[in-house]
Amino acid sequence: MIELDDVLVTAWSPDPAGGPDRVVPLLGPVTLRLAERRIAVVGANGSGKSTLARLLNGLVLPSAGAVTVDGLDTARDGAAVRRRVGFVFTDPDAQIVMPTPVEDVALSLRRLPLTKAARQAAAIDALDRFGLGDRAHVPVQALSGGQRQLLALASVLATRPDVLVCDEPTTLLDLRWRSRVDALLEGLEQQVVLVTHDLEAAARADRVLVVDGGRVVADGDPASALAAYRALMLGVRP
Ligand SMILES: Nc1ncnc2c1ncn2[C@@H]1O[C@H](COP(=O)(O)OP(=O)(O)OP(=O)(O)O)[C@@H](O)[C@H]1O
């Protein structure tokens, strides 16, 4: 289970008045136990959703407090945490590093004790599962945006993480690909933490966190949390 205990995140920021850099708060204090299988995180632009998501696998470290995954501290045991918690970015190009899909997935599998041939076969299997089997050897640039997002997911899931954190994974996709990626995420066995502006997707979660001004301001079942979010954004009474 992922736990956040009294977490604060701060950053250094230039002083617009030209003075020395200042410490600015980005998030917190936040205390959470994330046990549900499907958790959605919603909030305004710049509210702190990505900062919260990145805390979960140690991409961002707490300035105070602690984040643990099954008891492993993200600050002390970062590599072990990242083996348990996979992260999918909005822009798949931020995480695809190899020239072809099969090489990209095979790279993710490099830590598994497999021969080169077995790794290649496992990579092809992973691509097949995501409907990309026939694209395995084409240049990554020749894939559509939706196919690249599926490749990014395939590469992360090939490492068999226990938890998948996705930061707006469908924002760049058209309706067809968005539905496809949504369906795929919904069908996963893993726990999924989904940062999204898609309130229909959030409504299908078991639990919704609403982030505003660096705080979790609502947290509960989708109906009540999304009503609170709409009230916050649109001034509509929940
Ligand atoms: N390293 C940093 N240094 C300074 N400010 C930062 C840093 N990282 C994030 N911020 C600021 O913290 C705030 C929260 O950023 P974050 O990316 O978490 O928001 P978000 O809710 O994910 O936004 P969006 O929906 O637009 O992606 C923003 O104002 C952002 O500019």
The ligand as an SDF file (V2000), in Angstrom:
LIG
                    3D

 31 33  0  0  0  0  0  0  0  0999 V2000
   10.1010   22.1830   -9.6960 N   0  0  0  0  0  0  0  0  0  0  0  0
    9.2100   23.1710   -9.5680 C   0  0  0  0  0  0  0  0  0  0  0  0
    9.6220   24.4150   -9.2240 N   0  0  0  0  0  0  0  0  0  0  0  0
    8.7150   25.4150   -9.0740 C   0  0  0  0  0  0  0  0  0  0  0  0
    7.3940   25.2670   -9.2450 N   0  0  0  0  0  0  0  0  0  0  0  0
    6.9440   24.0640   -9.5930 C   0  0  0  0  0  0  0  0  0  0  0  0
    7.8110   22.9540   -9.7750 C   0  0  0  0  0  0  0  0  0  0  0  0
    7.0700   21.8660  -10.1150 N   0  0  0  0  0  0  0  0  0  0  0  0
    5.7760   22.2940  -10.1530 C   0  0  0  0  0  0  0  0  0  0  0  0
    5.7140   23.6130   -9.8510 N   0  0  0  0  0  0  0  0  0  0  0  0
    4.4880   24.4100   -9.7270 C   0  0  0  0  0  0  0  0  0  0  0  0
    3.6500   23.7410   -8.8080 O   0  0  0  0  0  0  0  0  0  0  0  0
    2.2910   23.8810   -9.1870 C   0  0  0  0  0  0  0  0  0  0  0  0
    1.6540   22.5080   -9.3100 C   0  0  0  0  0  0  0  0  0  0  0  0
    2.2060   21.8570  -10.4600 O   0  0  0  0  0  0  0  0  0  0  0  0
    1.6430   20.4540  -10.9800 P   0  0  0  0  0  0  0  0  0  0  0  0
    2.4010   20.1190  -12.2240 O   0  0  0  0  0  0  0  0  0  0  0  0
    1.6990   19.4710   -9.8570 O   0  0  0  0  0  0  0  0  0  0  0  0
    0.1320   20.8260  -11.3070 O   0  0  0  0  0  0  0  0  0  0  0  0
   -1.0090   19.9700  -12.0530 P   0  0  0  0  0  0  0  0  0  0  0  0
   -2.1960   20.0100  -11.1510 O   0  0  0  0  0  0  0  0  0  0  0  0
   -0.4900   18.6410  -12.4430 O   0  0  0  0  0  0  0  0  0  0  0  0
   -1.3050   20.8540  -13.3300 O   0  0  0  0  0  0  0  0  0  0  0  0
   -1.8150   20.4840  -14.8350 P   0  0  0  0  0  0  0  0  0  0  0  0
   -3.2310   19.9990  -14.7280 O   0  0  0  0  0  0  0  0  0  0  0  0
   -1.7320   21.8030  -15.5180 O   0  0  0  0  0  0  0  0  0  0  0  0
   -0.8580   19.4630  -15.4020 O   0  0  0  0  0  0  0  0  0  0  0  0
    2.2780   24.6680  -10.5010 C   0  0  0  0  0  0  0  0  0  0  0  0
    2.0330   26.0270  -10.1950 O   0  0  0  0  0  0  0  0  0  0  0  0
    3.6860   24.4920  -11.0230 C   0  0  0  0  0  0  0  0  0  0  0  0
    4.0940   25.5870  -11.7940 O   0  0  0  0  0  0  0  0  0  0  0  0
  1  2  1  0
  2  3  1  0
  2  7  2  0
  3  4  2  0
  4  5  1  0
  5  6  2  0
  6  7  1  0
  6 10  1  0
  7  8  1  0
  8  9  2  0
  9 10  1  0
 10 11  1  0
 11 12  1  0
 11 30  1  0
 12 13  1  0
 13 14  1  0
 13 28  1  0
 14 15  1  0
 15 16  1  0
 16 17  2  0
 16 18  1  0
 16 19  1  0
 19 20  1  0
 20 21  2  0
 20 22  1  0
 20 23  1  0
 23 24  1  0
 24 25  2  0
 24 26  1  0
 24 27  1  0
 28 29  1  0
 28 30  1  0
 30 31  1  0
M  END
$$$$
